């Protein structure tokens, strides 16, 4: 599926790539989270990387839609649940923008985390880091 649900996708026909949201100060919160996890829990970090790669190849069918333009990569680690929230960006919907990553102990994604991801996405788009898709449904 391209950005905003424009057209169905066929596995393997789109060359997607992950990008990490960057704050106006130059920080990459998702990348920082993943690097910290790599040193503390390398197995969990590897699982997250594997699932992100799966979403890159399979598209949105391998992710869960949260709200509006937000999706999540879900990984059940060792006694903890990990999530990477992302949006499909770019004119052709080929950018998977990782916006927020976190660990949690319950199934429900906290509303404040979704709100943070939505603010970051608005910030990203406002700074012109992505082009809005031409084909909208």
Rosetta silent file (secondary structure, phi, psi, omega in degrees, C-alpha in Angstrom):
SEQUENCE: XXXXXXXXXXXXXXXXXXXXXXXXXXXXXXXXXXXXXXXXXXXXXXXXXXXXXXXXXXXXXXXXXXXXXXXXXXXXXXXXXXXXXXXXXXXXXXXXXXXXXXXXXXXXXXXXXXXXXXXXXXXXXXXXXXXXXXXXX
SCORE:     score description
SCORE:     0.000 S_00000001
   1 L     0.000  133.808  175.885    0.000    0.000    0.000 S_00000001
   2 L   -81.866  175.023 -177.931    1.324    3.407   -0.829 S_00000001
   3 H   -54.931  144.034  176.497    1.020    6.327    1.531 S_00000001
   4 H    63.873   21.362  173.490   -2.516    7.241    2.591 S_00000001
   5 H    71.255   30.663 -173.385   -3.972    3.949    1.315 S_00000001
   6 L   -69.128  -45.090 -175.262   -3.789    4.859   -2.367 S_00000001
   7 L  -149.888  151.062  178.027   -3.248    1.465   -3.958 S_00000001
   8 L   -67.349  151.170 -179.747   -2.750   -2.147   -2.964 S_00000001
   9 L  -110.237  155.805  174.333    0.819   -3.337   -2.861 S_00000001
  10 L  -113.111  129.948 -177.551    2.369   -6.543   -4.026 S_00000001
  11 L   -52.641  132.697  175.225    5.066   -7.999   -1.776 S_00000001
  12 L    84.502   -6.944 -176.580    8.516   -7.322   -3.149 S_00000001
  13 L   -89.906   -8.484 -178.102    7.434   -4.848   -5.855 S_00000001
  14 L  -120.367  136.075  178.221    8.333   -1.691   -3.913 S_00000001
  15 L   -95.362   91.738 -179.781   11.785   -0.722   -2.707 S_00000001
  16 L   -89.957  159.484  173.657   11.090    0.699    0.731 S_00000001
  17 E  -147.131  149.455  177.393   13.665    1.972    3.181 S_00000001
  18 E   -84.878  140.147  168.940   13.654    2.956    6.811 S_00000001
  19 E  -130.112  151.664 -179.656   14.553    6.467    7.889 S_00000001
  20 E  -104.639  129.980  174.995   14.759    7.711   11.441 S_00000001
  21 L   -53.358  135.820  178.116   12.918   10.827   12.557 S_00000001
  22 L  -120.207  127.850  178.292   15.433   13.563   13.365 S_00000001
  23 L   -69.521  167.792  177.289   14.603   16.367   15.778 S_00000001
  24 L   -64.105  -21.361  177.454   15.369   19.967   14.878 S_00000001
  25 L   -87.608   -1.292  176.972   18.344   19.626   17.262 S_00000001
  26 L    94.643    1.691  178.030   19.697   16.665   15.265 S_00000001
  27 L   -78.195  150.889  175.414   18.734   13.839   17.665 S_00000001
  28 L  -123.123   87.530 -172.636   17.364   10.543   16.375 S_00000001
  29 H   -57.096  -39.788 -179.268   15.268    9.203   19.280 S_00000001
  30 H   -68.031  -44.579  178.986   14.410    5.831   17.702 S_00000001
  31 H   -62.716  -39.952  177.241   18.000    5.152   16.713 S_00000001
  32 H   -62.379  -42.952  178.219   19.153    6.132   20.205 S_00000001
  33 H   -60.880  -47.298 -177.878   16.613    3.738   21.747 S_00000001
  34 H   -65.027  -39.069  177.938   17.716    0.880   19.479 S_00000001
  35 H   -65.741  -40.767  176.691   21.415    1.475   20.154 S_00000001
  36 H   -63.810  -40.288  179.105   20.785    1.483   23.914 S_00000001
  37 H   -66.910  -35.831 -179.969   18.779   -1.712   23.610 S_00000001
  38 H   -59.143  -40.628  179.882   21.529   -3.333   21.551 S_00000001
  39 H   -77.215  -32.954 -177.570   24.005   -2.996   24.394 S_00000001
  40 H   -86.560  -39.818 -175.818   21.532   -3.973   27.145 S_00000001
  41 L  -141.380   74.366 -174.960   19.454   -6.649   25.364 S_00000001
  42 H   -58.059  -34.209  179.142   21.075   -7.640   22.046 S_00000001
  43 H   -64.983  -41.613  178.136   18.599  -10.460   21.383 S_00000001
  44 H   -67.024  -41.089  178.524   15.629   -8.120   21.686 S_00000001
  45 H   -61.503  -39.505  178.720   17.338   -5.533   19.485 S_00000001
  46 H   -65.069  -38.744  177.664   17.932   -8.224   16.851 S_00000001
  47 H   -63.089  -41.429  179.117   14.242   -9.189   16.973 S_00000001
  48 H   -64.195  -45.918  179.441   13.207   -5.577   16.405 S_00000001
  49 H   -60.450  -40.759  179.407   15.620   -5.228   13.476 S_00000001
  50 H   -64.256  -42.921 -179.736   14.293   -8.459   11.977 S_00000001
  51 H   -69.636  -36.911  175.783   10.681   -7.331   12.273 S_00000001
  52 H   -62.425  -39.617  177.954   11.490   -3.904   10.789 S_00000001
  53 H   -64.971  -39.198  177.799   13.115   -5.691    7.853 S_00000001
  54 H   -60.763  -44.783  178.038   10.006   -7.853    7.480 S_00000001
  55 H   -64.349  -38.392  178.892    7.832   -4.729    7.278 S_00000001
  56 H   -59.524  -41.374 -178.628   10.244   -3.211    4.753 S_00000001
  57 H   -80.396  -40.440 -174.028    9.804   -6.222    2.480 S_00000001
  58 H   -92.203  -17.737 -179.245    6.130   -7.028    3.080 S_00000001
  59 H    82.640 -161.252 -172.416    4.774   -3.513    3.505 S_00000001
  60 H   -66.897  -17.857  177.190    1.921   -2.445    5.721 S_00000001
  61 H   -64.037  -19.592 -179.999    0.334   -5.900    5.756 S_00000001
  62 H   -96.232    5.040 -179.380    3.134   -6.849    8.191 S_00000001
  63 L  -121.523  172.720  177.231    2.390   -3.909   10.514 S_00000001
  64 E  -115.003  129.351  177.789   -0.540   -2.829   12.654 S_00000001
  65 E   -76.471  133.618  177.282   -2.350    0.437   11.976 S_00000001
  66 E   -97.910  -69.307 -179.729   -2.745    2.604   15.076 S_00000001
  67 E  -151.093  149.547  173.659   -4.362    5.870   14.036 S_00000001
  68 L    43.292 -112.471 -178.454   -4.418    8.073   10.957 S_00000001
  69 L   -98.786    9.018 -176.964   -0.968    7.766    9.409 S_00000001
  70 E   -99.113  135.503  176.319    0.627    5.838   12.294 S_00000001
  71 E  -127.883  169.198  177.153    1.531    2.165   12.214 S_00000001
  72 E  -137.364  145.011  167.975    3.523   -0.018   14.565 S_00000001
  73 E   -94.517  129.180 -175.771    6.110   -2.764   14.392 S_00000001
  74 E  -114.327  132.048  177.580    5.379   -5.170   17.239 S_00000001
  75 E  -139.232  128.151  174.280    7.932   -7.359   18.983 S_00000001
  76 E   -95.802  109.548 -179.731    7.465   -9.459   22.102 S_00000001
  77 L   -89.934 -163.790  179.363   10.810   -9.562   23.869 S_00000001
  78 L   -77.925   98.195 -179.882   11.945  -11.349   26.988 S_00000001
  79 L    66.349   17.293  178.326    9.304  -10.255   29.567 S_00000001
  80 L  -150.659  153.277  179.144    8.748   -6.946   27.759 S_00000001
  81 E  -109.813  134.382  178.582    6.895   -5.733   24.660 S_00000001
  82 E  -113.912  146.721  175.828    8.603   -3.428   22.156 S_00000001
  83 E  -137.431  141.945  169.701    6.991   -1.121   19.639 S_00000001
  84 E  -121.634  116.356  178.364    8.344    1.059   16.851 S_00000001
  85 E   -90.123  137.359 -177.064    5.816    3.613   15.645 S_00000001
  86 E  -148.701  168.425  175.966    6.198    4.747   12.058 S_00000001
  87 E  -132.840  152.475  175.359    4.538    6.438    9.120 S_00000001
  88 E   -90.637  123.526 -174.148    4.728    5.824    5.393 S_00000001
  89 E  -128.309  176.060  178.089    6.180    8.910    3.769 S_00000001
  90 L    90.844  157.104 -176.640    7.475   10.175    0.466 S_00000001
  91 L   -57.192  -36.205 -178.529    5.779   10.823   -2.834 S_00000001
  92 L  -107.562   10.880  177.539    5.604    7.129   -3.677 S_00000001
  93 L    67.874   32.830 -176.501    5.207    5.838   -0.131 S_00000001
  94 L  -100.312   -7.515  179.368    8.639    4.239   -0.056 S_00000001
  95 E   -98.350  125.479  172.832    9.948    5.813    3.142 S_00000001
  96 E  -101.674  103.279 -174.480    9.146    4.094    6.430 S_00000001
  97 E   -89.958  106.755  177.411    9.747    6.882    8.920 S_00000001
  98 E   -75.062  117.459 -171.401   10.534    5.472   12.384 S_00000001
  99 E  -104.616  -40.385 -177.305    9.118    8.083   14.758 S_00000001
 100 E  -149.488  143.030  175.554    9.088    6.541   18.246 S_00000001
 101 E  -134.866  142.209 -177.300   10.329    3.335   19.886 S_00000001
 102 E  -161.661  165.986  173.404    9.580    2.157   23.380 S_00000001
 103 E  -113.335  153.199 -179.817    9.119   -0.813   25.661 S_00000001
 104 E  -152.318  168.691 -178.881    5.988   -1.544   27.609 S_00000001
 105 L  -117.113   -2.183  178.224    4.420   -4.197   29.787 S_00000001
 106 L  -119.935  164.377 -178.321    0.791   -3.938   28.655 S_00000001
 107 L   -72.692  -35.210 -174.751   -0.844   -4.575   25.283 S_00000001
 108 L   -77.644  133.780  175.528   -2.320   -1.084   24.821 S_00000001
 109 L   -76.331  125.261 -177.942   -0.114    1.643   23.371 S_00000001
 110 L   -58.797  137.929 -178.193   -0.220    4.645   25.753 S_00000001
 111 H   -61.193  -33.355  179.551   -2.153    7.614   24.372 S_00000001
 112 H   -68.619  -28.475  177.505    0.675   10.011   25.324 S_00000001
 113 H   -72.402  -40.386  176.068    3.082    7.951   23.193 S_00000001
 114 H   -63.473  -42.565  178.929    0.724    8.145   20.213 S_00000001
 115 H   -61.728  -41.206  177.200    0.391   11.911   20.770 S_00000001
 116 H   -61.636  -45.018  179.245    4.193   12.263   20.837 S_00000001
 117 H   -62.378  -40.660  178.026    4.482   10.326   17.583 S_00000001
 118 H   -64.414  -39.579  177.079    1.818   12.495   15.972 S_00000001
 119 H   -64.271  -42.784  179.508    3.654   15.678   17.068 S_00000001
 120 H   -64.503  -39.824  178.400    6.924   14.338   15.668 S_00000001
 121 H   -64.186  -43.388  177.295    5.273   13.423   12.378 S_00000001
 122 H   -61.954  -40.239  177.738    3.762   16.911   12.108 S_00000001
 123 H   -62.408  -46.552  179.926    7.193   18.385   12.899 S_00000001
 124 H   -57.937  -49.594 -178.748    8.841   16.207   10.230 S_00000001
 125 H   -67.266  -37.504  179.636    6.299   17.174    7.611 S_00000001
 126 H   -65.354  -29.920  178.780    6.396   20.817    8.647 S_00000001
 127 L   -87.138    3.683  174.371   10.140   20.961    8.128 S_00000001
 128 L    75.592   26.458 -178.964    9.695   19.581    4.597 S_00000001
 129 L   -79.122  -11.165  178.056   11.473   16.273    5.189 S_00000001
 130 L  -141.673  153.126  173.935    8.900   14.402    3.107 S_00000001
 131 L   -94.695  140.615  177.691    6.746   15.117    0.139 S_00000001
 132 L   -71.258  143.501 -178.943    3.065   14.541    0.529 S_00000001
 133 L   -63.597  145.246  178.561    1.768   11.752   -1.692 S_00000001
 134 L   -77.133  -34.159 -176.212    0.158   12.766   -4.960 S_00000001
 135 L   -98.690  107.831  178.821   -2.416    9.968   -4.848 S_00000001
 136 L  -116.518  146.078  178.923   -4.735   10.313   -1.884 S_00000001
 137 L   -92.254    0.000    0.000   -7.876    8.306   -1.216 S_00000001
